[in-house]
Amino acid sequence: MSRTRAKLSPFTVIGELLLLGGLGVFGFLLWQPWYTANVVAVAQSHVATNISAQWVNAEPRKFEGEIPVPVPNSDTGVFGILYVPAFGDNWANQLVTNRPMNPVMDDSAFGIAHYQDTALPGQKGNVAFAAHRSGGHITPFRDVDFLRVGDPIFIETADGWFTYRFRSAEYVLPDGVGVLNPMPHIPDIYADQDILTFTTCNPKYWGADERMIAYSVFESFTPRADGPPAELAQVNSNVAESAKSHSNATTHFAARGDH
């Protein structure tokens, strides 16, 4: 005896579609942070390594005591590479200036934008950058809350490496632009020591009610002719490999009589 199959009601179909849609959204929420934290971050590290290799193989400018200010690439605006060991041993990301900030921050090829009204490394005052931390974006500053007092931060340029030390963090409202002053929050006063500032959204996951601000202070500059800082090369295998290339390049230039 055959049984008549019950017809699906519209409510059943709608319910199943909503369930599938919910599962899709949930899957995306899990996939997107993994993708930006792994695939995009690894790709950025490779790009940074290639840029560093170009600088290593180019004849360096002579360092004569005055710290050189980097010259941005005229096409891309790239002027440096940021290394933050607290974000991962081989973590690295390009630094871009002279371009609209939001497109840079949303572009997986870049991700970190320089506030053009602030200093560049080698200039007095506040060197400030912005990047996303969460949401459906590229998230270079996702782990800014991992920083602890004294953690090193490095910026590589064509001329060498700037070393900073993390000092403190705070939370401000989105209109708290005083963090970008040469001396944060104090107008018209320039800092005696150079400051590095990271700005990003807070809460960490899918929020932008506040901004998290991370401050570091300049410690030293290492000319390219001296090779990368040992503290960085010890944790970053790409930089360690670059140090070997630097040694070979130095020998090459010396043999030509250019070094």
N, C-alpha and C positions, 0 to 999 in steps of 0.2 A: 504494500500500500504506500503510495507516494504522498509526501507531505508538501504542502504549499509553502514556498519560501516567503517569509514576511518581507514586505517592502521596506526599504530604508526611509525613514522620515527625514524631512529637511533639517530638523533639529539635530539628528544624528550625524548627518553629513557636515553641518556647520560645526558641530562639536569636534568631530575628527579633524577638520581643517584647522580649527583653532589650536588643537593639541599639537598637530604637526608644525604649525607656525611657531608655537611656543618652544617646541623642541629645537627648531631652527635658530631662533633668537638665542636660546640658552647655549646652543653649540657655538654660535658666533661669539658670545661673551667669553667663552672659554678659549676659543681659537685665537681671537684677536690679540690678547695679551701675550700668548705664547708666540705668535707670529712676529710681533714687533720686538719682543725680548730676545728672540733667537734668530730667526731668518734675517730680519732687517739689521739687527745688531752685528751679526757675523758679516753681512755684506758690507756694512760700514767699516768694519775692521779691515777688510780686504782693500777697500778703496783707500783708507788712511795709510795702509802699508805701502801701496803703490805710490802715493804722493810722497811719502817719506823717502822712498827709494829714489825718486826723481831728485829730491833735494840732496840726498847723500851723494849721488853721482854727478851733481853739478859742482862746479868750483865755488867754494864758499867765499862770501865777502870777508875781508879781514876785520877782525874785532879789535878796535883800538881804544877800548875802555868805556865808550858810551854805548849803552844798550840799544841795538837797532830796532826801530819800529817796523813791523812786518808790512809788506806791500801786497795788497789783495790782488788775486788773479783778476785781470780786466774782464774776463768773460764770465766766470762763475762767482766771483767775490770771495772765494776760499783764500784764507790767509794763514790758517793754522790747523793743527790737530790737537784735540783735547784727549788726555789720558786721565782716567780716574780709577785707580786700582780697586777702590771700594766698590765700584760697579762691576768688577770682573777683571781678572788678571790681564786679559788681552783686549779689554774694552777700549775702543777708540772711536772718535767721531770728528768729522770735519767741522770747522768753524767758518761761518760766512758773514760778510758785512756788505754794506752798500747795495742791499737788495731789500724789497719789501719783506717784513718779518713773517707775516702769517703764511705766505706761500712757501717760504724757506722751512718753517716749522712743520708744515704739512707734507713736505716732499721727502719721500723715503731716501732720496739721493743725498739729502743734507740733514735737516732735523734740528740744528741748533743755530739760532739767529743772534747776531750781535746788535745791541742797541747802538745805533749810529751816533747818537749824541753823547755816548760815553767814550772813555779812553780805549785805545788799543794797547796790547801788551808793549811795555817799553815806554809808555807815556804815563805821566803822573795822574793820579785820580782813581776812578772806579771803572774797571773793565767788566761790563755787564752783558749777560747772555740770557736768552729765554728759550725754553723748549717744553714740549708737552710731557706730561707725567702719566696720563691715563686717557680713557675714552677711545674712540675710534680713530686714533691718531698714531703717528710715529712718536715713540716715548723715550728719548735719550735720557731724560731726567727722572725716569720712573723710580730709581733707587736713591734719590738724593737724601732720603731720610736714613740711609745706611752710613752716611758720613759721621765720623767721630773726631773730636778735637785732636789736631795734630796730623790727621790723614793727609798724605801728599796729593797734590793735583798738578798735572804737568800740561803745558801748552808748547807744542813743537811748531816752530816756524822754519822758513828757509835758512834763517841765520843761527838757530840754536833752540834751546829749551828753557822755558820759564818754569820755575818751581814755586808753588804756592802751598800754604798750609791751611787746612780748614780751621776756622775759629769758632763760628757760632751760626745759629739759625733762628729765624723768627717767622711769625705768620702775620700777614697784613691783609687788609681788604683790597679788592681789585684796583681801587683808585689810590693806593698807597705808593705813588710814584716817587716819593722821597727816598726810597731805597736806591734810586739810580743817581742821586746826587754824588758829587766827587767824595764827600764825606756823608754817608747815608743818613738821611733824616735831617741833616743840618745844612741849610742853604748857604751858598756863597762862601763856604770854607773848604779848602782843599786839604786832603789827608796828607800827613807827613809820610805815610807808607802806602804803597799801592795796594788797592783792594780788588779782589775778584768776586763778582756777585752772580749767583745763579738765581733765576726766578722761574717758578713753575706753579701749576695749579694745585689746589688742595680742596677737598680730601683727595687721597691718593687714587682711589678708584672711582671713576665716573662722577667727578665733582669739580666745581670751579667757583665755589662760594668765597674762597680765600686764595691767597698766594703764599706759597712757601718760599722763603728767601734764605739762601745759604751763602755765608760770607767766608772768604779765605783771604790771607794776606801774602804778599809777595815775599819770597825768601831769597831767591838767587837766580842768576842767568848763567847758563852753560853754553859757551860758543860751540857752533857745530864742529869746529876743528878739534874740540876736546872729546867729541863723542857724546852719546846720551848719558844722562845721570845714572849712576850705578844703581840707585834705589829703584828706578823705573825698569832698567834692563834686567834686574834680578827677578821681577815678577812677570814681565811681559815678554813672551818668547819672540814675538815679532820684532820688538825693539832690540832684543838681544841679537837677533839675526842681522838687524840693521847695523848694529855696532860692529859686526864683523865686516859688513860691506863698507862701513866708514873707514875701517882700518885699511882695507884694500884700496879704497879711493884715495886715502891720504898718502899711501905709498906711491900710487900712480902720479898724483900731483907733485910729490916730492921728486920723483924720477924725472919729471918734466922741468923741474926747477921752478914750479909755480907756487910752491907751498912755503 
